Amino acid sequence: ARSVSKRYPGVLALSDVNFSLFEAEVHALCGENGAGKSTLIKVLGGVLPRSSYEGELLVRGASTQFGSIRDAEAAGIAVIHQELALVDEMTVAENVFLGNEPRRFGFVNHGRMFDDTLGLLRRVSLDIDPAAKVRDLGMGQKQLVEIARALAKNARILILDEPTSALTDREIATLLGIIEELRAGGVSSIYISHKLDEVFRL
């Protein structure tokens, strides 16, 4: 991100921000409430379209313009928000591939979706049935389903917005371990947190 500025009526939310993220890097983003973290996430994740801010985004050195969240996802960037965006009444597999369903002859290929979800759940060390309803999962499991969904879209950059705020110590340890494993596989993360012990561990 080069010289990114974003102004709302009466508020300068971002002022000439420069930010770099390298492959297989976990980069912490810290700051008090109102520092502009959420606004920067919205720029990087395509929530704020290019026309609404000043500055430039580059992905792998190429200037990039995001008009939507889908554009950012196509560039390999996925945001996992503090308020999870899962549909409780749908299965894990349906959530992982929501809007991105594998198809065969124009119809959703449920067998492939189930098998692909199993593989993605293994990547995030989550041993659950892809046919399970999301409503029956714990908060830590839901967080990992969100990461699996990002990986289903071939995300190479994960933006995690205070991902451990509602997790137990054991779930936090699991999540941090997954982030480290993904980094070993070349996936980069932007980790937004007020918890400095987690930041320094990563």
C-alpha positions in Angstrom: 0.0 0.0 0.0 1.5 3.3 -1.1 0.4 6.7 0.3 -3.1 5.5 1.2 -5.4 8.2 2.6 -9.0 7.9 3.4 -11.3 10.7 4.6 -14.8 10.4 6.0 -16.9 13.6 6.6 -15.0 15.4 9.4 -12.5 12.6 9.9 -9.2 11.7 8.4 -9.1 7.9 9.0 -5.9 7.2 7.1 -3.2 9.7 6.4 -0.5 8.8 3.8 -0.2 5.2 5.0 2.6 3.0 3.5 2.4 -0.8 4.3 4.3 -3.8 2.9 3.7 -7.5 3.4 6.1 -10.2 2.1 5.4 -13.7 1.1 5.3 -16.2 4.1 5.3 -13.3 6.6 3.0 -12.7 9.6 2.8 -8.9 10.1 1.1 -7.6 13.2 -1.1 -4.5 13.0 -1.5 -2.9 16.4 -3.1 0.4 17.6 -5.7 1.9 19.8 -9.3 2.1 18.8 -9.7 4.8 16.1 -6.1 4.4 14.9 -7.4 3.4 11.4 -6.8 -0.4 11.5 -10.3 -1.2 10.3 -10.2 1.4 7.5 -6.9 0.0 6.2 -8.4 -3.5 6.3 -11.4 -2.3 4.2 -9.0 -0.8 1.6 -6.9 -4.0 1.4 -9.9 -6.3 1.4 -11.9 -4.4 -1.3 -14.7 -3.2 0.9 -13.7 0.4 0.1 -13.5 0.6 -3.7 -10.6 2.4 -5.4 -12.6 5.5 -6.1 -13.2 6.2 -2.4 -9.6 6.7 -1.2 -6.3 8.1 -2.4 -3.1 6.1 -3.0 -2.2 2.9 -4.6 -2.2 -0.9 -4.0 0.3 -3.2 -5.5 0.2 -7.0 -5.5 3.4 -8.8 -6.5 4.6 -5.4 -7.8 1.7 -4.8 -10.1 -0.6 -1.8 -9.5 -4.1 -3.2 -8.6 -7.5 -1.7 -8.3 -10.2 -3.4 -6.2 -13.8 -2.5 -7.0 -15.2 -5.1 -4.6 -14.5 -7.8 -2.1 -14.6 -10.3 -4.9 -11.8 -8.4 -6.7 -9.6 -8.7 -3.6 -10.4 -12.4 -3.2 -9.4 -12.9 -6.9 -6.1 -11.3 -6.1 -5.6 -13.8 -3.2 -6.6 -11.6 -0.3 -9.2 -12.8 2.3 -10.4 -11.0 5.4 -11.6 -12.9 8.5 -13.6 -10.4 10.4 -14.2 -10.3 14.2 -17.9 -10.9 13.5 -17.8 -14.2 11.7 -19.7 -14.4 8.4 -20.9 -18.0 8.6 -24.5 -19.2 8.0 -25.5 -21.3 11.1 -28.2 -23.3 9.4 -25.9 -24.5 6.6 -23.4 -27.3 6.7 -19.6 -26.8 7.1 -19.1 -27.7 3.4 -21.8 -25.3 2.2 -20.2 -22.5 4.2 -16.7 -23.3 3.0 -17.8 -23.1 -0.6 -20.6 -20.5 -0.3 -20.6 -18.5 -3.5 -17.8 -20.6 -4.8 -19.4 -24.0 -5.2 -17.8 -26.7 -7.5 -20.2 -27.5 -10.3 -20.7 -30.3 -12.8 -23.1 -30.0 -15.7 -24.4 -26.7 -14.2 -25.3 -28.3 -10.8 -23.5 -28.1 -7.5 -21.2 -31.1 -7.3 -21.9 -32.1 -3.6 -19.5 -35.1 -3.6 -16.5 -33.0 -4.7 -17.5 -30.2 -2.3 -17.6 -32.7 0.6 -14.2 -34.2 -0.4 -12.6 -30.8 -1.0 -13.9 -29.6 2.4 -12.3 -32.6 4.1 -9.0 -31.7 2.6 -9.3 -28.0 3.6 -10.3 -29.0 7.2 -7.2 -31.2 7.4 -5.1 -28.2 6.4 -6.4 -26.3 9.4 -6.2 -29.3 11.7 -10.0 -29.4 12.2 -11.5 -32.9 12.7 -15.2 -32.4 12.0 -17.7 -33.7 9.6 -18.2 -31.5 6.5 -21.9 -32.3 6.8 -22.2 -30.9 10.3 -24.3 -27.8 10.8 -22.2 -24.7 11.7 -24.6 -23.9 14.5 -23.3 -26.9 16.4 -19.7 -25.8 16.3 -17.7 -24.0 19.0 -16.3 -20.5 18.4 -12.8 -21.8 17.8 -14.0 -24.3 15.3 -16.0 -21.6 13.5 -12.9 -19.5 13.3 -11.0 -22.4 11.6 -13.9 -23.0 9.2 -13.5 -19.3 8.1 -9.9 -19.9 7.4 -10.7 -23.0 5.5 -13.2 -20.9 3.4 -10.4 -18.4 2.7 -8.1 -21.2 1.6 -10.9 -22.6 -0.7 -10.6 -19.3 -2.6 -6.8 -19.8 -2.9 -6.0 -17.0 -0.5 -2.3 -16.2 -0.2 -2.9 -13.3 2.2 -5.1 -13.7 5.3 -6.2 -10.6 7.2 -7.3 -11.6 10.7 -9.2 -9.0 12.7 -8.8 -9.7 16.4 -9.4 -13.4 15.8 -8.9 -14.6 19.4 -11.2 -12.2 21.2 -13.8 -14.9 21.9 -11.6 -18.0 22.1 -10.3 -20.1 25.0 -6.6 -20.4 25.7 -6.6 -23.8 24.0 -8.4 -22.5 20.9 -5.9 -19.6 20.7 -3.0 -22.0 20.8 -4.5 -24.0 18.0 -5.2 -20.9 15.9 -1.7 -19.5 16.3 -0.3 -22.9 15.4 -2.4 -23.0 12.2 -1.1 -19.5 11.2 2.4 -20.7 11.7 1.8 -23.8 9.5 0.2 -21.7 6.8 3.2 -19.4 6.9 5.5 -22.4 6.3 3.4 -23.1 3.2 3.9 -19.5 1.9 0.7 -17.9 3.1 1.1 -14.5 4.6 -1.1 -13.0 7.4 -1.9 -9.6 8.7 -2.7 -10.1 12.3 -4.7 -7.4 14.1 -4.7 -7.8 17.8 -4.4 -5.9 21.1 -2.9 -9.0 22.7 0.9 -8.4 22.6 1.8 -11.9 23.9 0.2 -13.4 20.7 1.8 -10.8 18.5 5.3 -11.6 19.8 4.7 -15.3 19.7 3.9 -15.0 16.0 
